[in-house]
Amino acid sequence: MRHIAIIGSGPAGYYTAEACRNIFGDDAHIDIIDKLPVPFGLIRTGVAPDHQSIKAVSRRYEAVALTDTVRFVGNVAIGKDINIEELQSLYDAVVLATGAPHDRPLDIPGADLSGVVGSAAFVGWYNGHPEYAQLNPSLHGTHAVIIGNGNVALDVARILSKTSEEFSGSDIVAHARAALAESHIRHITLMGRRGPHQIAMTPKELSELGKLERAAPRVDPVDLPEEGADAMLEPGIRKSVTLLRQYAANPVAKQLMVDFDFYAIPVAIEGDGQVQRVIVEHTELDDMGRSHGTGERYTIEASLVISCIGYQTPMIEGVPYEHGRGRFANDEGRILPGLYCVGWARRGPTGTIGTNKPDGLMIAGKIAEDIGDGTNKQGRAGLDMLLAERGVDVITFRDWQNIDEAETARALPGNPREKFTQISDMVSAAYKE
Ligand code: NAP
């Protein structure tokens, strides 16, 4: 018997489990360990609540979870309940599928003011991640600045722009729904340090911004490069740029405006304890497409700043780490003998959910090459013994199904679920007979 532990139950974790199951069949026990009592990682706490069709992929992960050889072991935190060396002594292969749940820091003066938040925190807040449920972002002012020109910036802008009715059918959590209903924000600046040709926004997501009830995007035509230059773009980005051209050519005035501010980089955030303004510098691009400040500055009054400039993987004691790229140091997923990484923890925070499928396949292949028929390690029996000794309330997939049922039962009509946002409530629902 081979013993495999996967840390993290998001897309990378489940695709790795699926690939290992396909390779080893019943000859491997696979434990998917998660610090939360609920599975699916990014699907639950990262994907936007109004993107339910993307979340539907969790059904596929359920099929993996409900096999005899794969287990979900929830509510078990690495570094607190068990450490990596202990797991390595129990399992033939330990795979870090921990994603990239921390914000890349916004390294400018004033970034620590109240009212400045990172996308991990803000997205976690509206998605009910227990670590961010208490965030209480400042929505009392009229102007918000979103830094970054990727899909997360778009998610955040859209969530800030929607009316309560537009959240119908979503699983946005009650505290965020209530706070957003009272929000005073009527102007959002979406700030990109480079230009329209360098955006990291996909067309489907960008088109949603043009279909909102009370909000509309605004693009200044002077920022758009000459149209002929679009031909050299990769097809997806070309479609996104075409949308920007349409927004520029057909301006629509609505109650809440989302302004694209290109060639703009924040250099400082100011305020008396609470953010009041962002100091911005114009940029220009060099021949390599890198942005540089021109020295020309202006000020945007704002009471909320959300930096959506990418994520990083949290470090784990004793595991080699590549600081510049915010991921584990690895050679095609191999970190140390018996220790692997996959998904954002391996590649850094790029790519869609589907990108994790080939990644999972690759890591399963490496594990097969490395562990042969396995060893006489204790595997899950040893883990269960250790966790029982330490009094950890382990949540199984069956327990998660109780949580799932309880969340579904308390959903508003038309919504898929009303999530629990406190770990204690999740655990109580899990153990309810
Ligand atoms: P991203 O796509 O890497 O975008 C990050 C943005 O932040 C870029 O515009 C980048 O500009 C900018 N940036 C980075 N450092 C900066 C700094 N110091 N100052 C100012 N701007 C800075 O990251 P993301 O939006 O977090 O998305 C992560 C991944 O998840 C992406 O692959 C994304 O497509 C995916 N995702 C997909 C969906 C969906 O499909 N619906 C939704 C959300 C996320 P530069 O280009 O100049 O570096």
Residues whose N, C-alpha, C, O or C-beta is under 5 A from the ligand:
A	BS01	NAP	G148 N149 G150 N151 V152 A153 R193 R194 Q198 A200 E205 C308 I309 G310 Y311 P349 T350 G351 T352
